[in-house]
Amino acid sequence: MNLSNGRQYLAIPGPSVMPDRVLAAMHRAAPNIYEGDLVDMVAGLRKDLKAVACTSQNLAIYIGNGHATWEATNTNVFNRGDTAVILATGRFGHGWAENARQLGINTVVTDFGKASPIDLERAEAALRANPDAKAVMVTHVDTATSARNDVAAVRRLMDDLGHPGLLMVDCIASLACDEFRMDAWGADVMIAASQKGLMTPPGLGFVFFSERARERSKASDMRTPYWDWTPRNEATWFYENWYGTAPTHHLFGLREAVTMIHEEGLENVWARHDALAHAVWAAAEAWGKDGAFRLNITNPDQRGRSVTAARLSGNDGTRLRRWTEFEAGVTLGIGLGMAEPGDPAGDAYFRIAHMGHVNAPMTLGALATMDAGMKALGIPHGSGALDAAAQALASAQSAGQSAPRPVAV
Ligand SMILES: *Cc1c(COP(=O)(O)O)cnc(C)c1O
């Protein structure tokens, strides 16, 4: 017998679940790229995307994934030989730094390890040691460790030190999941991609940038025609938005996804993710009372609301993932970059996404499936996890963290 027939649930971080409305919006004939629906739609889409980022400033959209936005930011902001300070709290800060290093930027990486957010004292030391750094790069939520950083606090630190660098933030795993306010928090550059909180297939990368970043980028000697953010931000002709043919169907899908976010209300979207994350953590705490189940980030304030990294022991993380996927239809994420001495493949680790188009039955279902998997595989675990998760959702709802939707009569 196998329990996986039915709708599969991909909970790996990204790509995340695509809403039927997004899929339906993409199911259409190729549009005219010179006038009509597509061309008319884009100005409003850009405005609504900026609202999701809580910015009124600039936006360049690339046909590319998250890695493309790393290269876009690096080539627009830096000159060869400039210094970048990277505050790395997991895998993705290192990726952004590596892209910069390969472009000839002098990268100074402070590594906060695999289970902690940025420590401001060590960040201060890095900033003091590199007063001329052109930019400071931070990952809002690291998708591998699920560590969440306090971006506003990094801005305050830079201001207190009078550090002139641009603050650049990777929100690929957090935009439209975790509260993020680009302008209010003083971020100069923010990157995102279509396939995580934005619920659209992989293939679009977004670079939001401040006026300050726009001014400074004029001096960059690494801007190439494809990556230059200027025409994409200030397009006179429609094709300049994309440096060629528009990503037609991605844009129709994204338009629908962004409409869904604003229909729900951005703060409600954040509250929903917060509540679902708390359900996952409550279950984890119960499981951890007996056996090896542990969350990677100890302090809840320092955990992302879109993804949770966890561990068991030995290779039980991988065993559980395989069981939930192949026996029950829920695909959990691998433990990314978590290999350590004694566990070179990182098989103890795994991740649970609660990102984008997810609701209570999806998250509760994933947790119940994990519970069944641990029972089936004989992995020791504490009891009461599903009760605790249900209680966490009930408490979040009654605390008004997520307002009930009006009921149609
Ligand atoms: C997913 C992710 C990336 C990489 O995105 P790709 O689309 O795979 O290139 C970068 N940074 C963070 C924080 C991510 O979550």
Ligand as a Chemical Component Dictionary entry (heavy atoms), coordinates in Angstrom:
data_LIG
# 
_chem_comp.id                   LIG 
_chem_comp.type                 NON-POLYMER 
_chem_comp.pdbx_formal_charge   0 
_chem_comp.three_letter_code    LIG 
# 
loop_
_chem_comp_atom.comp_id 
_chem_comp_atom.atom_id 
_chem_comp_atom.alt_atom_id 
_chem_comp_atom.type_symbol 
_chem_comp_atom.charge 
_chem_comp_atom.model_Cartn_x 
_chem_comp_atom.model_Cartn_y 
_chem_comp_atom.model_Cartn_z 
_chem_comp_atom.pdbx_ordinal 
LIG C1 C1 C 0 16.600 30.308 -3.121 1  
LIG C2 C2 C 0 17.552 31.344 -2.664 2  
LIG C3 C3 C 0 18.588 31.850 -3.469 3  
LIG C4 C4 C 0 18.895 31.289 -4.820 4  
LIG O1 O1 O 0 17.862 31.408 -5.706 5  
LIG P1 P1 P 0 17.951 30.622 -7.098 6  
LIG O2 O2 O 0 16.680 30.996 -7.771 7  
LIG O3 O3 O 0 18.061 29.169 -6.773 8  
LIG O4 O4 O 0 19.138 31.118 -7.832 9  
LIG C5 C5 C 0 19.376 32.857 -2.970 10 
LIG N1 N1 N 0 19.196 33.352 -1.737 11 
LIG C6 C6 C 0 18.239 32.888 -0.928 12 
LIG C7 C7 C 0 18.086 33.475 0.444  13 
LIG C8 C8 C 0 17.384 31.872 -1.364 14 
LIG O5 O5 O 0 16.423 31.404 -0.555 15 
# 
loop_
_chem_comp_bond.comp_id 
_chem_comp_bond.atom_id_1 
_chem_comp_bond.atom_id_2 
_chem_comp_bond.value_order 
_chem_comp_bond.pdbx_ordinal 
LIG C1 C2 SING 1  
LIG C2 C3 SING 2  
LIG C2 C8 DOUB 3  
LIG C3 C4 SING 4  
LIG C3 C5 DOUB 5  
LIG C4 O1 SING 6  
LIG O1 P1 SING 7  
LIG P1 O2 DOUB 8  
LIG P1 O3 SING 9  
LIG P1 O4 SING 10 
LIG C5 N1 SING 11 
LIG N1 C6 DOUB 12 
LIG C6 C7 SING 13 
LIG C6 C8 SING 14 
LIG C8 O5 SING 15 
# 
